[in-house]
Structure formats: C-alpha cells, structure tokens
C-alpha cells in the first residue's frame, strides 16, 4: 500500500507511529532503498532520513513493529526502536556508541592514510622509484584495499545479495578492479620486472596495459573516501549538536520537599504536584508554578532572551531555566515528556526527520543513479576500447567514472541543512515544525498580526491619570485603587496594580458593591467612593480628558467620592516595547503587516499608529470565529498569508494561513496549530524565524545545485578521460564534505 493508503487509514483513526534507528546505510541510495521497501508494505507510510539515520513510519492495524524491522533487515540493513531515555550515570559514563563508531572510523582512516601515502608518492614521483619499488607498493596497498576498504566491500556484497547497488558498490568495484588489474600486471604482465618505472598522469593516457599498475588508485581512493566519510560523520554530529545540547539542558537531580525536609531525587522520579526547592544558580527541574520566594529566572538557553525575568508566587516557570536570584519553592505542573523542553526537543527532532519536496526528488534520482553509473562505466570502457584499442586507457576511464559518480552529496544536501537550521532555531527560541514550512516562508508576502498578546502585552495597565482642579492625584489613586482591589475585572486589576505601584499599601474597603455594567462602589476611610460610569455629569476638564483617552484607544474610567467626580483613569493594553521594531523588520523582509483584533476601530488604529502599520491594513471588531474569514479573504486577493497569534481563538486562523507562527507564551492549541513556534513572547522573533527559515531553504537549494552540478559535470569529464581515478576519488569525497560544511554555516545565524 502506498502512503496515500496509509493516510486514508490514518483518517479512520487506525494507525500508529514508530521511529526506527536504521544501521548500515552509507549513502542516499541506501536510504531510498529502505524507504521504498517499507512503503511497499500494506498500510505503511515511511520516510527514511540518511543524515539522522532514522525512519519515521506510520503503520495501520495488523502491522507489527517486528514486521517493519524484518523488512528492513531483509533489505540488508539493521533496524531497532530507540531505547528509552535513561538518566546519565553519576560517575564513569561510557562513551556513546556514536563516539565508538567515530573512533573506529578514525583508526581505519589513519592506518590506511599512513600506508597509502608512500604508495601515492612512489607512483607520482618517478625519482623515488627504486628497483622493485612496485613490490613495496603492493605490500603497502594490499592491507589498505582489503582491510581499509572492508566496509565498502562488505556493504557492496550485502547489497549484491539483495539485488541492489549503492555508492559502496561503485567504490568497491572501482578499487578492486584497480587492485586486480595491478595484480595481473605484476604477476602475469611486465609490471613486476626489476627497474620498471611508471609516471602519474592527471588524465587518461595511452600505455601498455601489461606494464601499468593502479595501486596508488586503489589505496589512494580508499584513503580519500575514508577521509570523506570521517569528515562527513564529524560534521553530521556537529549538525545535530544543537538538538543534543537542547535535550541535555535539564537538571539531573532535584531537592524535593518531603514532610518539611529536602530529599534529593533524580528528576525522572518527580511527579506532578511535588514541591521542590531551587537555590540561586540551580536549574529549575521541571515546569511548574512558584509557591514561595521571589527571584529572577534566566531562560536564555531556551528562548535566546538574555534578560532574566522576575518571578514570584503564582508565576509559571519552565524546566531547564536557571534561578539567578533568591530561593524558590516550585510546585511541579508538568513532568517528563510533557515539559516545554521535551516538547521543544520533539518538535525539532520531528522537523529534522522530515523531508522537503526537493529532497524527495533527490532521493528518486539517487535510487536509480548507481545502476545508471555502472552502465555508463561499462559504456565508457567499450567506447574507449573501440576507439583507441587501448585496454589500459579504457579501464582507467571506466574506473574514474565508477569512483567519481557517488550521489552522497545529493543525499546530504537537505537533511544536514535542516539539522543545523532547526537546531540553531531551537537555540534562539524558534521551533520549525517541518521542512515543508521552509517553502511557505519563501512565498509569504503578508503577515497578519493578532493584536492582544502578540503586538500588545495582553494585560491591561494604568496608562494615565487626569485629576480635577484642586484634587490630589495620589489621594485619587489610593482611594480608587483600594476600591478596585476588591474586584476581579481586568480593568479593576489594572487600576489596583497601578495605584499600589505608585502609592504603596492600599487601605481596606467596606460595603463593597458591584453595579453591573456601570462600575463599583464602597466605603474607603469613611468616604463613599465610586469608580466607573456612575456619574451623570463631569467637569469639562474631565470630560475632555475622557474623550482624549478614548481617541487614543484607551478605556476611560471616572473615579470620585462623596457624589463628585474627582478624576479620570486611562486604561489600555500596553503595546510591547519591541513591536514597532518587529514591524519594521517584517517590512524589510518584503511583508505587508496587517493588524487583526476584536477591539473597536479606535483602539485598533491607535495601536497600528504606534507600531507603524497602515490604518488601511487594520481589521477591527472581528469576532474570534471570523478570524479565519479574514485570512481567507486575503488569500482570495492573491496574497500568501502568514499569521502570528497566541490564543485559543487564533488556532483556526493559524491553521488556515499559508504559514502559522504561534507565540510560545500562548496556549497549547495555538502552538499545536502553528507551523513555527516562537518560544519567546517577542514579535521580533517572528522576523528572525522567517529569516532563518529562508536562509535554511537557500542553503538546501545551494547544496542541491552543487550536488547536481557536481555529478552532471564530473561524469562527462571522467568518461572523456580527463580525470585520473585518484583525483576523481578526492573530488567525490570532498563534494560531500563541501555540502555538510556549507550547511554548518547556519550555526552562525544571528
């Protein structure tokens, strides 16, 4: 069954998903073979990533994980489910398997390089060729070809038994052919005679085949390709380092309160509801709410934000952030895979395991490339032999074709750039959900900004105080703030907080009464205080102040006592300090910013003026359920729309937009619906996210242009006899290294 069938099954709610670690893959064509075999199974849809060496498999009921593993093993590779995460041992941790593999590859490379270097020198510098030098070359080259090239020969044999050909087939056939020719020339031809001299040529030249040896080609190509593999493996590890670092950010131990005493336990043993102590300088063990203490929390490792955030009782804190101030007692609200850190790591890993559409094209080419190259090599041998009659020259050109044509760079072009780009994004508080998101960022030309919580703080605050002639501002704030302190209304909370901040402790309230739709009243320090719309007439200066506040998009609240209005309090949802700069950055990216809000037009246009959005691009008084209609209307106008939002009522619009950017400070529903999650509540990160996504996409395309161009240019050169096989081997090895190194430049993104 194809992926379409699997998708139909998914819609029926009958599928499961598993991630498999695939072993034994050496190039993109290996990954393409495994993917093809898995997708041929009924009810299975699989994506295999060569760079991460993982397969993401969706399978229907009736298919077992054991069946999937068996299919991979029948293809000639290994497969297993990733082991569950274990806490790191306190002492003597063993080297990870990946380090052991890298060490073994380095050892094989060093031995092969030391043995191959004299062979190459003797072949290239005739002055060094003493009597019987060729036999020393054979002695040194044999272990390189047999032992050094063993991984290539083993993989080629495994693939042959399964009726397939990969990059290892090309390398193995090429080096063994060169070595076999040399053995024939040494033992049965004229190459073994004492005093024989040879000369190195950059191109194919006509010569007597019986007196020509290719030991420098056989050993040199093995050493060069091992070097390419080693550099590639190291680079791939560096590419995935950001995700690894993200997953290792969390604390290992935590001091939990048990019957009033602190008990240190592993973080993995924490449960929801546990209370734990975080001292200055310690990492917060898991997501939770502060119960006791006041401090500043450094969240830079999760959000990229360098300024610590003040927290106190009732405030939420995130696991893996650092307590930079006083002692805190925190109650755990999320543990294990539910924490923000774990969810971030999962989002990044899923993105790295995905495939962009351009990569699928590369995979299809890789799948047929190796058999085509073998046919080209055979055709090259035949053409040279027919035209020149020179067997040695024909053989040299054919070997060069085999060795230079490996499609490795093609397979690494997308996944390495994705690994580095998504990893760097995670370090900056930008989570990219998948490779298809990158294409969307290139196309968008309009960005819709939800006002509340995105452009503004989402919290009402006291912005201005206007008092009547002869009244004291501090007295007005103290009495009005005391009355509003008894109310739970957002406007009341804003007045109470502002009054407390400016005047200190507020007095007590007696006989508090809420007048529905009009305000509140009560007795404070013997005075009958009223706040809201409870006054029928206002002095002219206060009426003017109220009208001015409303023109600026603020809510005007009248306060007074003993039957007289004494002042006007202007309340507003404050615009974030960075929003205007963010709008400028979005414009610089070629995007037209649009403001979307449920507030009235006066408020909306005031906010738009503050941040630099054209009033013509303001959609005000939009009901939550109508936000989707605004996005669709813009799309019908031919625009490609990005949407930035943070609330539950933004989720549908985020999903409808061509690109959804969810503020990580918002709700889970919004984050789930978004294509990009911005961990920080700073709108400037939206511009950073689009820039990073576009840069990653450009890197992928640059890699693919190089990989395609290299193969298109190199094959004709090799077939025409313009490349010595050893030069071809070096070019092939370094083409992969170039692609990975180009991807690593994304680590420098700021």
Protein Blocks (a to p, Z undefined) as FASTA:
>chain_A
ZZklmmmmmmnopaccdddddehiabfklmmmmmmmmmmpghiacdddfklopacdddde
hiafklmmmmmmmnopacddddddddddfbhpacdfklmmmmmmmmmmmmmmmmmmmmmm
mmmmmmlmcghklmmmmmmmmmmmmmmmmmmmmmmmmmmmnopacfklmmmmmmmmmmmm
mmmmmmmmmmlpghiacdddfbdcdddfklcccklmmmmmmmmmmmmmmmmmmmmmmmmm
mmmmmmmmpcfbdcddeehiacdddfklpcehiacdddehiacfbdcddfbdcddddfkl
mnopabdcdddehiacdehiacfbbcdddddfbgcjlpmklmmmmmmmmmmmpccfklmm
mmmmmmmmmmmmmmmmmmmmmmmmmmnopaklmmmmmmmmmmmmpcklmmmmmmmmmmmm
mmmmmmnopacfbfklmmmmmmpcbdcddfehplmnoiacdfbdcddehiafklmmmmmm
mmmmmpcbfklmmmmmmmmmmnopadddehiacdehkaccddeehiacdedjfbfbdcfk
lmmmmmmmmmnopacddddeehiafbdcdddddddfklmmmmmmmmmnopacddddfbdf
klmmmmmmmnopafklccehiafklmmmmmmmmmmnopacddddfbfklmmmmmmpmbdc
ddfklcfklmmmpmbdcfbacfklmmmmmmmmmmmmmmmmmmmmmmmmmmmmmmmmmmno
pacfklmmmmmmmmmmmmmmmmmmmmmpZZ
